[in-house]
Each structure stands twice: as C-alpha cells, then as structure tokens.
Amino acid sequence: MDDRLELLRLYCPAARKADWRLIDAGIRVQAIKKIDGESGIVHYGTEVITNTDRSLAALLGASPGASVCVSIALEIIHRCHPAIMTRPASRDRLNNIIPEFGIDLRDPTHAALFRRTHARALKTLRLN
C-alpha cells in the first residue's frame, strides 16, 4: 500500500493513507498476439479489430469500460465509417460535442488549451 500511495502522490500530493483502502479488483488479462507470423507477444490494453469489409468491429482485450471510451468510439467511427469524419456537418457536430476534437493536446504548442481543458474536466468531475 505504501508503494501505491507514493505513486498516487505524484498526481495527488495530498493523498492520505487513511483515505484509501486496498480492494481486490478482479483478474487482469493479457492477450498473446502473433504479428506477421512471428512469435507471440503479450498484448496489454484494448485494441479495436474489424473484419475485412469493416462492417463489424470488436474490442480485443480486457480493459473494463473501454467499450464506452470516447477515443475507442471515435476510432471505430474512423475505421468503419470514414465518410462521417470527412463530412463538414459531422465534423462540426463532433467539434460541438468534443471542443478539442482533432487537436493533439500532447503537442507543446497546445499547452494552454490542455491546461484549460484539464481545469474544466477537474471542475466538471469535482476533482479539485
């Protein structure tokens, strides 16, 4: 628990041991995946897979909640219905729903936008 709290304090310096308890969250699953006929590799996380004509998409992995994750949903739309992403009306709607849509917030030139977005998320989720 002390090791976990030490890591948690990187993000939440005021974290107190008394406020946390350790619980069993279930089983972590990894998939072994072959790439280009090579030996299998352990694959962590969630991956979107589609059939050849991209009429069907599925998630490979064991990440709870990934099926409702915005980035996963956008990836499926991009792969299976790319025309949606190119229509001006669709892009406008996505920009209304996700104001930062299409902007790489990891890019240092967008640092101010990242800070504003982060502050808004903290306030909305009441994490201040």
Protein Blocks (a to p, Z undefined) as FASTA:
>chain_A
ZZmmmmmmmmmmmbcfklpccddebjaddddddeehiacdddehjdddddfkopaccded
jdehklmgfklmmmmmmmmmmmlmmpmklmmmmmmmmmmgoiafkbmklmmmmmmmmmmm
mmmnopZZ
